[in-house]
Amino acid sequence: MMDADGVVVDFTTPALVFLAQVGKPKCYEDVHQWDVFEGDREWEDAFKESFASKPGYCYNLKPLPGAIDFVRAAREKYDIAIVTTPYDVPYWYDERKDWLVDVLGIPRSAITFTHHKQYIDGDVFVDDKVENVVKWHEHWNKKRVTRLPIIMDQPWNRVELPTGVVRAVDFEGLSKRLEEFGLPRVF
């Protein structure tokens, strides 16, 4: 199972475009917190109002490089599920589902919106937020179930990872991590 934003979808670049337009320019590689707004609710609220709450915003987000090829190839070998945290703006749920179905071919029944990803069962979990992956890993570790927690590399998650959590720097690296775990390579 995979997260959407920061793994297969580029949420960050449009947020950076907004920040540049309001005089707070920042490069992608300079985003060192998972929250691109760094906790500044005033700027995030303005972003939601100006960009994210408009019809078509979520549906028109771009895939991250390699995401489409990876997911399409992975779907031939695995049951792929998307577990994503909802963004609190109009149209988000429907547009995110439509994007995942139309762009990646994910069945609607394999899309879950939740703030509690640690409770979703799967053999593999790929996310860009360290906290989510660590919680998932700890939850399933307590049950003595072998799972593969993977951080998809982004500038905001370049920290030392706990034992048992691995990093994939790109989709080729993700395919390699699956193989190391004893699963078939995607490509």
Order of alpha helices (4+ residues) and beta strands (2+ residues): alpha-alpha-alpha-beta-alpha-beta-beta-alpha-beta-beta-alpha
